[in-house]
Amino acid sequence: MSEEGADGRNRPERIIALSKAVHDVATSKIGEIKAVTSATRILSLNALIEAARAGEAGRGFAVVATEVKRVSETISAITQALEGELAGTVHDLMTLGETIIQQMRGSRLADLALNAIEIIDRNLYERSCDVRWWATDSAVVACASDPGPRPAAHAAERLGVILDSYTVYLDLWIIDRAGRVIANGRPRRYPRAVGTDVSAEAWFREALATRDGTAYAVADIATTPALDGAAVATYAAAIREGGRTDGSPIGVLGVFFDWQPQAQAVVKGIRLSDEEKKLTRCLLVDQGGRVIAASDDRGLLTERVTLRHGGATMGSYHYDDGRTVGFALTPGYETYRGLGWYGVIVQQRPAEG
């Protein structure tokens, strides 16, 4: 059972539903009162007519009939005033309730969006640590120093051992200073990797130009032909002479994070009730608004989302069609500053009732 209850009785939208229920009951009862007062006026009018016909004998009855008519008119006036005041009060209550509900929902969705992007940040921070660490591995450094068959085979074996332990990566590449891949960790799975020219890739050039071994380069999510077109998050660090932090760059180590299954696990794992999941789309988008993960598996790397964030790092807004959007900008984690990505959650307003 969800935290909102199996029948949705604890759902915030119940405020609106209950307001409408009060309005409907009051309207119904006011209608019944109007019917009774209308009938009473007709009876009092008939009584006055009959009293007039009775002459002197009907005078006492006429007084009673007149008083009944007056009471009926008073009740009618009170009823009409009540109807007008109630309509305004219920409208104000429903408007206030809708505003409160939108704020609550927007705040919650923004919190969930922040949680999702924080999980990604922490995960990618680990990738930035991995690539800088493995770039100092003796087999990796030896291969970059002497890209002959034997050092390359030894480095490939070493990279394969790493990949067996770190299953979130598709492959690891050792690249010479010219931008040519000279060894990879999964040569059987990705035989096209070795020999691939990545000299034009920004992540390669940026890694080669880093000031020391504490720095690294990272690229937005992209598909890589030599990895069978898989979507990857690429991290790169310079391989330096002697594996020293201050050594001169002799090559680059590129690591390819298996993006899609990891990211999909995050957006599909956001804590929502079963009912909410049917009405909600959870996304990760890059700094250009491109969808890089989606809980409904749609629009990956092709759809673009325009966020109305107004420069805010976190918040929410609403559409007239009932959709609420919560968003949060990557806050980064430790030394990982993030790439300007956003967590985004779009939720349709639940049915009333």
One Martini backbone bead per residue (centre of mass of N, CA, C, O) as a GRO file, in nm:
protein
  353
    1MET     BB    1   0.098   0.034   0.021
    2SER     BB    2   0.070   0.352   0.008
    3GLU     BB    3   0.118   0.652   0.183
    4GLU     BB    4  -0.186   0.750   0.077
    5GLY     BB    5  -0.347   0.511   0.031
    6ALA     BB    6  -0.557   0.303  -0.136
    7ASP     BB    7  -0.800   0.545  -0.165
    8GLY     BB    8  -0.674   0.848  -0.131
    9ARG     BB    9  -0.754   1.003   0.147
   10ASN     BB   10  -0.450   1.153   0.182
   11ARG     BB   11  -0.477   1.325  -0.048
   12PRO     BB   12  -0.457   1.656  -0.126
   13GLU     BB   13  -0.708   1.658  -0.330
   14ARG     BB   14  -0.927   1.628  -0.101
   15ILE     BB   15  -0.978   1.924  -0.052
   16ILE     BB   16  -1.139   1.974  -0.311
   17ALA     BB   17  -1.344   1.746  -0.288
   18LEU     BB   18  -1.465   1.841  -0.016
   19SER     BB   19  -1.552   2.120  -0.106
   20LYS     BB   20  -1.750   2.017  -0.322
   21ALA     BB   21  -1.923   1.851  -0.130
   22VAL     BB   22  -2.019   2.086   0.041
   23HIS     BB   23  -2.145   2.242  -0.191
   24ASP     BB   24  -2.348   2.024  -0.282
   25VAL     BB   25  -2.500   1.991  -0.016
   26ALA     BB   26  -2.581   2.287   0.023
   27THR     BB   27  -2.731   2.319  -0.245
   28SER     BB   28  -2.940   2.101  -0.195
   29LYS     BB   29  -3.061   2.217   0.072
   30ILE     BB   30  -3.137   2.492  -0.041
   31GLY     BB   31  -3.335   2.380  -0.247
   32GLU     BB   32  -3.527   2.256  -0.036
   33ILE     BB   33  -3.594   2.519   0.109
   34LYS     BB   34  -3.713   2.664  -0.135
   35ALA     BB   35  -3.944   2.465  -0.179
   36VAL     BB   36  -4.079   2.507   0.096
   37THR     BB   37  -4.120   2.819   0.083
   38SER     BB   38  -4.289   2.813  -0.170
   39ALA     BB   39  -4.516   2.637  -0.056
   40THR     BB   40  -4.583   2.827   0.182
   41ARG     BB   41  -4.669   3.074   0.016
   42ILE     BB   42  -4.903   2.938  -0.126
   43LEU     BB   43  -5.060   2.861   0.129
   44SER     BB   44  -5.087   3.149   0.243
   45LEU     BB   45  -5.239   3.262   0.001
   46ASN     BB   46  -5.481   3.066   0.018
   47ALA     BB   47  -5.557   3.143   0.306
   48LEU     BB   48  -5.624   3.442   0.248
   49ILE     BB   49  -5.849   3.388   0.047
   50GLU     BB   50  -6.030   3.221   0.242
   51ALA     BB   51  -6.052   3.440   0.462
   52ALA     BB   52  -6.195   3.650   0.283
   53ARG     BB   53  -6.446   3.473   0.228
   54ALA     BB   54  -6.521   3.443   0.545
   55GLY     BB   55  -6.459   3.704   0.671
   56GLU     BB   56  -6.496   3.748   1.000
   57ALA     BB   57  -6.418   3.440   1.054
   58GLY     BB   58  -6.117   3.485   0.897
   59ARG     BB   59  -5.930   3.688   1.052
   60GLY     BB   60  -5.750   3.502   1.228
   61PHE     BB   61  -5.642   3.336   0.994
   62ALA     BB   62  -5.510   3.575   0.843
   63VAL     BB   63  -5.293   3.637   1.050
   64VAL     BB   64  -5.147   3.366   1.026
   65ALA     BB   65  -5.094   3.375   0.721
   66THR     BB   66  -4.922   3.631   0.726
   67GLU     BB   67  -4.701   3.521   0.915
   68VAL     BB   68  -4.617   3.287   0.733
   69LYS     BB   69  -4.529   3.463   0.498
   70ARG     BB   70  -4.311   3.623   0.649
   71VAL     BB   71  -4.138   3.379   0.730
   72SER     BB   72  -4.089   3.280   0.441
   73GLU     BB   73  -3.944   3.539   0.341
   74THR     BB   74  -3.715   3.529   0.545
   75ILE     BB   75  -3.604   3.253   0.467
   76SER     BB   76  -3.547   3.329   0.173
   77ALA     BB   77  -3.341   3.556   0.233
   78ILE     BB   78  -3.142   3.380   0.391
   79THR     BB   79  -3.093   3.172   0.170
   80GLN     BB   80  -2.982   3.369  -0.042
   81ALA     BB   81  -2.745   3.470   0.128
   82LEU     BB   82  -2.616   3.194   0.180
   83GLU     BB   83  -2.564   3.122  -0.113
   84GLY     BB   84  -2.371   3.357  -0.177
   85GLU     BB   85  -2.161   3.312   0.053
   86LEU     BB   86  -2.096   3.016  -0.006
   87ALA     BB   87  -1.989   3.045  -0.291
   88GLY     BB   88  -1.750   3.230  -0.218
   89THR     BB   89  -1.616   3.051  -0.001
   90VAL     BB   90  -1.574   2.795  -0.169
   91HIS     BB   91  -1.406   2.926  -0.388
   92ASP     BB   92  -1.178   3.020  -0.203
   93LEU     BB   93  -1.112   2.741  -0.090
   94MET     BB   94  -1.039   2.609  -0.363
   95THR     BB   95  -0.819   2.807  -0.444
   96LEU     BB   96  -0.642   2.764  -0.197
   97GLY     BB   97  -0.615   2.458  -0.225
   98GLU     BB   98  -0.481   2.462  -0.506
   99THR     BB   99  -0.234   2.624  -0.423
  100ILE     BB  100  -0.130   2.435  -0.203
  101ILE     BB  101  -0.107   2.184  -0.379
  102GLN     BB  102   0.091   2.297  -0.587
  103GLN     BB  103   0.314   2.359  -0.384
  104MET     BB  104   0.347   2.076  -0.273
  105ARG     BB  105   0.401   1.931  -0.538
  106GLY     BB  106   0.635   2.107  -0.640
  107SER     BB  107   0.824   2.061  -0.398
  108ARG     BB  108   0.839   1.753  -0.421
  109LEU     BB  109   0.945   1.735  -0.714
  110ALA     BB  110   1.202   1.896  -0.661
  111ASP     BB  111   1.319   1.700  -0.452
  112LEU     BB  112   1.327   1.454  -0.642
  113ALA     BB  113   1.508   1.583  -0.855
  114LEU     BB  114   1.749   1.630  -0.668
  115ASN     BB  115   1.795   1.339  -0.585
  116ALA     BB  116   1.859   1.233  -0.870
  117ILE     BB  117   2.104   1.423  -0.937
  118GLU     BB  118   2.273   1.339  -0.689
  119ILE     BB  119   2.314   1.047  -0.765
  120ILE     BB  120   2.463   1.108  -1.025
  121ASP     BB  121   2.692   1.276  -0.909
  122ARG     BB  122   2.811   1.055  -0.725
  123ASN     BB  123   2.864   0.856  -0.951
  124LEU     BB  124   3.050   1.048  -1.130
  125TYR     BB  125   3.264   1.103  -0.923
  126GLU     BB  126   3.377   0.814  -0.930
  127ARG     BB  127   3.473   0.832  -1.224
  128SER     BB  128   3.683   1.058  -1.176
  129CYS     BB  129   3.854   0.881  -0.989
  130ASP     BB  130   3.915   0.636  -1.163
  131VAL     BB  131   4.067   0.768  -1.404
  132ARG     BB  132   4.303   0.888  -1.230
  133TRP     BB  133   4.398   0.622  -1.114
  134TRP     BB  134   4.437   0.438  -1.377
  135ALA     BB  135   4.650   0.636  -1.513
  136THR     BB  136   4.877   0.511  -1.292
  137ASP     BB  137   4.907   0.249  -1.401
  138SER     BB  138   5.169   0.064  -1.498
  139ALA     BB  139   5.048  -0.061  -1.760
  140VAL     BB  140   4.946   0.202  -1.881
  141VAL     BB  141   5.213   0.359  -1.882
  142ALA     BB  142   5.376   0.152  -2.051
  143CYS     BB  143   5.199   0.169  -2.306
  144ALA     BB  144   5.234   0.478  -2.358
  145SER     BB  145   5.548   0.460  -2.375
  146ASP     BB  146   5.515   0.152  -2.525
  147PRO     BB  147   5.317   0.067  -2.811
  148GLY     BB  148   5.353  -0.229  -2.811
  149PRO     BB  149   5.236  -0.547  -2.813
  150ARG     BB  150   5.308  -0.628  -2.522
  151PRO     BB  151   5.210  -0.378  -2.356
  152ALA     BB  152   4.923  -0.387  -2.477
  153ALA     BB  153   4.844  -0.670  -2.375
  154HIS     BB  154   4.890  -0.613  -2.075
  155ALA     BB  155   4.693  -0.373  -2.054
  156ALA     BB  156   4.440  -0.521  -2.150
  157GLU     BB  157   4.440  -0.721  -1.917
  158ARG     BB  158   4.421  -0.513  -1.693
  159LEU     BB  159   4.154  -0.381  -1.791
  160GLY     BB  160   3.987  -0.642  -1.768
  161VAL     BB  161   4.004  -0.668  -1.463
  162ILE     BB  162   3.863  -0.404  -1.400
  163LEU     BB  163   3.595  -0.467  -1.553
  164ASP     BB  164   3.515  -0.711  -1.372
  165SER     BB  165   3.473  -0.510  -1.116
  166TYR     BB  166   3.355  -0.271  -1.315
  167THR     BB  167   3.031  -0.295  -1.449
  168VAL     BB  168   2.974   0.021  -1.548
  169TYR     BB  169   3.160  -0.052  -1.786
  170LEU     BB  170   3.241  -0.102  -2.122
  171ASP     BB  171   3.527   0.062  -2.149
  172LEU     BB  172   3.893   0.089  -2.195
  173TRP     BB  173   4.127   0.343  -2.305
  174ILE     BB  174   4.431   0.369  -2.481
  175ILE     BB  175   4.598   0.679  -2.576
  176ASP     BB  176   4.774   0.851  -2.772
  177ARG     BB  177   4.889   1.166  -2.854
  178ALA     BB  178   4.739   1.142  -3.147
  179GLY     BB  179   4.453   0.971  -3.089
  180ARG     BB  180   4.520   0.659  -3.067
  181VAL     BB  181   4.411   0.349  -3.015
  182ILE     BB  182   4.614   0.086  -2.840
  183ALA     BB  183   4.401  -0.005  -2.607
  184ASN     BB  184   4.170  -0.251  -2.459
  185GLY     BB  185   3.957  -0.435  -2.236
  186ARG     BB  186   3.750  -0.538  -2.496
  187PRO     BB  187   3.843  -0.678  -2.781
  188ARG     BB  188   3.612  -0.883  -2.846
  189ARG     BB  189   3.366  -0.689  -2.815
  190TYR     BB  190   3.569  -0.431  -2.925
  191PRO     BB  191   3.752  -0.446  -3.212
  192ARG     BB  192   3.734  -0.129  -3.314
  193ALA     BB  193   3.894   0.040  -3.111
  194VAL     BB  194   4.151  -0.023  -3.221
  195GLY     BB  195   4.252   0.268  -3.414
  196THR     BB  196   4.094   0.483  -3.316
  197ASP     BB  197   4.012   0.825  -3.380
  198VAL     BB  198   4.013   1.095  -3.110
  199SER     BB  199   4.141   1.382  -3.173
  200ALA     BB  200   3.853   1.546  -3.204
  201GLU     BB  201   3.794   1.511  -2.918
  202ALA     BB  202   3.746   1.703  -2.645
  203TRP     BB  203   3.827   1.504  -2.416
  204PHE     BB  204   4.111   1.451  -2.523
  205ARG     BB  205   4.227   1.739  -2.537
  206GLU     BB  206   4.168   1.815  -2.240
  207ALA     BB  207   4.335   1.589  -2.106
  208LEU     BB  208   4.612   1.660  -2.239
  209ALA     BB  209   4.584   1.971  -2.106
  210THR     BB  210   4.629   1.912  -1.832
  211ARG     BB  211   4.817   2.016  -1.557
  212ASP     BB  212   4.747   1.743  -1.394
  213GLY     BB  213   4.654   1.446  -1.215
  214THR     BB  214   4.386   1.595  -1.086
  215ALA     BB  215   4.277   1.611  -1.366
  216TYR     BB  216   3.990   1.623  -1.598
  217ALA     BB  217   3.761   1.486  -1.839
  218VAL     BB  218   3.426   1.560  -1.980
  219ALA     BB  219   3.127   1.430  -2.133
  220ASP     BB  220   2.857   1.417  -2.279
  221ILE     BB  221   2.619   1.236  -2.388
  222ALA     BB  222   2.710   0.962  -2.616
  223THR     BB  223   2.761   0.800  -2.902
  224THR     BB  224   2.966   0.498  -2.987
  225PRO     BB  225   3.063   0.318  -3.249
  226ALA     BB  226   3.296   0.131  -3.114
  227LEU     BB  227   3.035   0.064  -2.899
  228ASP     BB  228   2.775   0.002  -3.072
  229GLY     BB  229   2.622   0.286  -3.004
  230ALA     BB  230   2.651   0.356  -2.722
  231ALA     BB  231   2.564   0.519  -2.434
  232VAL     BB  232   2.798   0.758  -2.291
  233ALA     BB  233   3.020   0.838  -2.029
  234THR     BB  234   3.306   1.042  -2.059
  235TYR     BB  235   3.632   0.982  -1.923
  236ALA     BB  236   3.947   1.173  -1.879
  237ALA     BB  237   4.310   1.114  -1.857
  238ALA     BB  238   4.626   1.167  -1.815
  239ILE     BB  239   4.917   1.013  -1.908
  240ARG     BB  240   5.213   0.993  -1.716
  241GLU     BB  241   5.517   1.010  -1.639
  242GLY     BB  242   5.559   0.757  -1.411
  243GLY     BB  243   5.269   0.830  -1.280
  244ARG     BB  244   5.287   1.126  -1.226
  245THR     BB  245   5.132   1.415  -1.148
  246ASP     BB  246   5.388   1.596  -1.291
  247GLY     BB  247   5.388   1.462  -1.549
  248SER     BB  248   5.410   1.417  -1.870
  249PRO     BB  249   5.217   1.374  -2.133
  250ILE     BB  250   5.163   1.038  -2.315
  251GLY     BB  251   4.845   1.025  -2.278
  252VAL     BB  252   4.514   0.858  -2.268
  253LEU     BB  253   4.239   0.785  -2.053
  254GLY     BB  254   3.938   0.612  -2.136
  255VAL     BB  255   3.607   0.610  -1.994
  256PHE     BB  256   3.295   0.404  -2.024
  257PHE     BB  257   2.993   0.472  -1.919
  258ASP     BB  258   2.700   0.289  -1.870
  259TRP     BB  259   2.439   0.487  -1.889
  260GLN     BB  260   2.147   0.381  -1.932
  261PRO     BB  261   2.102   0.171  -1.697
  262GLN     BB  262   2.180   0.367  -1.469
  263ALA     BB  263   1.984   0.604  -1.528
  264GLN     BB  264   1.718   0.440  -1.538
  265ALA     BB  265   1.731   0.349  -1.242
  266VAL     BB  266   1.689   0.633  -1.129
  267VAL     BB  267   1.418   0.732  -1.272
  268LYS     BB  268   1.262   0.457  -1.186
  269GLY     BB  269   1.338   0.494  -0.857
  270ILE     BB  270   1.146   0.699  -0.790
  271ARG     BB  271   0.939   0.797  -0.531
  272LEU     BB  272   0.628   0.648  -0.611
  273SER     BB  273   0.329   0.588  -0.661
  274ASP     BB  274   0.137   0.403  -0.861
  275GLU     BB  275  -0.038   0.640  -0.953
  276GLU     BB  276   0.193   0.842  -1.019
  277LYS     BB  277   0.342   0.680  -1.240
  278LYS     BB  278   0.107   0.726  -1.454
  279LEU     BB  279   0.159   1.068  -1.426
  280THR     BB  280   0.482   1.036  -1.462
  281ARG     BB  281   0.790   1.211  -1.563
  282CYS     BB  282   1.131   1.119  -1.557
  283LEU     BB  283   1.428   1.330  -1.580
  284LEU     BB  284   1.727   1.387  -1.772
  285VAL     BB  285   1.912   1.687  -1.847
  286ASP     BB  286   2.096   1.884  -2.017
  287GLN     BB  287   2.209   2.207  -2.072
  288GLY     BB  288   2.025   2.190  -2.356
  289GLY     BB  289   1.763   1.988  -2.285
  290ARG     BB  290   1.849   1.707  -2.329
  291VAL     BB  291   1.751   1.386  -2.323
  292ILE     BB  292   1.923   1.127  -2.108
  293ALA     BB  293   1.661   1.046  -1.936
  294ALA     BB  294   1.369   0.813  -1.905
  295SER     BB  295   1.100   0.649  -1.761
  296ASP     BB  296   0.961   0.599  -2.070
  297ASP     BB  297   1.195   0.576  -2.300
  298ARG     BB  298   1.176   0.865  -2.424
  299GLY     BB  299   1.386   1.081  -2.616
  300LEU     BB  300   1.669   0.977  -2.635
  301LEU     BB  301   1.886   1.220  -2.759
  302THR     BB  302   1.627   1.396  -2.909
  303GLU     BB  303   1.492   1.543  -2.691
  304ARG     BB  304   1.365   1.870  -2.589
  305VAL     BB  305   1.372   2.079  -2.295
  306THR     BB  306   1.192   2.361  -2.170
  307LEU     BB  307   1.284   2.549  -1.904
  308ARG     BB  308   1.120   2.746  -1.634
  309HIS     BB  309   1.363   2.863  -1.418
  310GLY     BB  310   1.470   3.166  -1.404
  311GLY     BB  311   1.767   3.084  -1.271
  312ALA     BB  312   1.699   2.858  -1.098
  313THR     BB  313   1.809   2.565  -0.923
  314MET     BB  314   1.511   2.544  -0.791
  315GLY     BB  315   1.172   2.415  -0.868
  316SER     BB  316   0.840   2.528  -0.990
  317TYR     BB  317   0.562   2.463  -1.221
  318HIS     BB  318   0.258   2.548  -1.415
  319TYR     BB  319  -0.005   2.426  -1.607
  320ASP     BB  320  -0.325   2.456  -1.738
  321ASP     BB  321  -0.344   2.127  -1.785
  322GLY     BB  322  -0.209   2.023  -1.483
  323ARG     BB  323   0.086   2.048  -1.492
  324THR     BB  324   0.385   1.961  -1.307
  325VAL     BB  325   0.714   2.113  -1.252
  326GLY     BB  326   1.017   1.974  -1.143
  327PHE     BB  327   1.345   2.114  -1.047
  328ALA     BB  328   1.716   2.046  -1.068
  329LEU     BB  329   2.032   2.137  -1.028
  330THR     BB  330   2.336   2.052  -1.031
  331PRO     BB  331   2.556   2.051  -0.741
  332GLY     BB  332   2.742   1.844  -0.708
  333TYR     BB  333   3.052   1.655  -0.596
  334GLU     BB  334   3.293   1.763  -0.455
  335THR     BB  335   3.501   1.778  -0.741
  336TYR     BB  336   3.226   1.760  -0.885
  337ARG     BB  337   3.050   2.008  -1.075
  338GLY     BB  338   2.928   1.938  -1.326
  339LEU     BB  339   2.711   1.996  -1.647
  340GLY     BB  340   2.419   2.135  -1.613
  341TRP     BB  341   2.220   1.947  -1.509
  342TYR     BB  342   1.882   1.803  -1.483
  343GLY     BB  343   1.617   1.744  -1.283
  344VAL     BB  344   1.294   1.608  -1.401
  345ILE     BB  345   0.937   1.652  -1.316
  346VAL     BB  346   0.634   1.530  -1.467
  347GLN     BB  347   0.292   1.604  -1.357
  348GLN     BB  348  -0.021   1.501  -1.355
  349ARG     BB  349  -0.321   1.562  -1.254
  350PRO     BB  350  -0.522   1.416  -1.063
  351ALA     BB  351  -0.802   1.279  -1.016
  352GLU     BB  352  -1.093   1.346  -0.888
  353GLY     BB  353  -1.218   1.200  -0.553
   0.00000   0.00000   0.00000
